[in-house]
Amino acid sequence: MRGMGTSNIILIVRNHPMPTILRIGSYRFFFYSNEKSEPVHIHVQRDRSLAKFWLKPIGLAQSKRFTPHELHEIYKHIQQHEKLFLEAWNEHLGS
């Protein structure tokens, strides 16, 4: 499977415009620092595929080039790491 892997790397970079919060396999979970005015969300990228998920409640906002199967896998990863993403958002963007 494309995004699957055993290594998770958590990296929160302060003062970075696109901090990476988590990597799972080939998936990169991140947010843009200039999106503070939007509801809490996380972006996911793999190669040229990109998706955006709301976090409260978890739901797909938009997606480009991910298959429905991959979106389901990503959704499960977001559910599993929701607390981490919310904490990172609050720490970095201070909502």
C-alpha positions in Angstrom: 0.0 0.0 0.0 1.3 3.4 -0.9 1.0 5.4 2.3 1.7 2.6 4.7 4.9 2.3 6.7 6.1 1.6 10.1 8.1 4.8 10.8 6.4 7.8 12.2 8.4 10.9 12.5 7.0 13.8 14.5 8.5 17.2 13.6 7.1 20.5 14.7 9.1 23.4 13.4 8.4 26.7 15.0 8.3 29.8 12.7 8.1 27.6 9.6 5.3 28.5 7.1 4.4 24.8 6.5 5.3 22.8 9.6 5.3 19.0 9.2 3.5 17.4 12.2 3.7 13.8 11.3 4.9 11.4 8.6 3.4 8.0 8.2 4.9 6.0 5.3 4.8 8.4 2.3 2.1 10.6 3.8 3.1 14.0 5.2 0.7 15.7 7.6 1.1 19.5 7.8 -0.6 22.9 7.9 0.1 26.3 6.6 0.9 29.0 9.1 -1.2 31.6 7.2 -4.5 29.7 7.6 -5.2 30.7 11.2 -8.5 32.3 10.3 -9.9 28.9 9.0 -11.4 26.2 11.2 -8.8 23.7 12.6 -7.6 21.4 9.8 -4.7 19.3 8.6 -3.2 18.9 5.1 -1.9 15.6 3.8 0.5 15.2 0.9 1.9 12.2 -1.0 3.9 13.0 -4.1 1.5 15.2 -6.2 -1.6 14.1 -4.2 -3.0 16.6 -1.7 -6.0 16.6 0.7 -7.3 18.8 3.4 -9.3 17.4 6.4 -11.2 19.4 9.0 -10.4 18.2 12.5 -13.5 19.3 14.5 -15.3 17.2 13.5 -13.0 15.1 11.3 -14.1 15.3 7.7 -12.7 15.7 4.2 -12.6 19.3 3.0 -11.0 18.7 -0.4 -8.8 16.3 -2.2 -6.7 16.1 -5.4 -5.4 12.9 -6.9 -6.0 10.6 -3.8 -8.0 7.4 -4.4 -11.0 6.8 -2.3 -9.1 3.9 -0.6 -6.2 6.2 0.3 -8.6 8.8 1.6 -10.1 6.2 3.9 -6.6 5.2 5.1 -5.7 8.8 5.7 -9.0 9.4 7.6 -8.1 6.5 9.9 -4.6 8.0 10.5 -6.2 11.3 11.4 -8.6 9.7 13.8 -5.7 7.9 15.5 -3.5 11.1 15.8 -6.3 13.7 16.2 -5.0 14.8 19.6 -1.5 15.4 18.3 -2.8 17.5 15.3 -5.0 19.6 17.6 -2.2 20.2 20.1 0.2 21.1 17.2 -2.3 23.5 15.7 -2.9 25.2 19.1 0.8 25.4 19.8 1.7 26.8 16.4 -1.3 29.0 15.6 -2.5 29.7 19.1 -6.3 29.2 18.7 
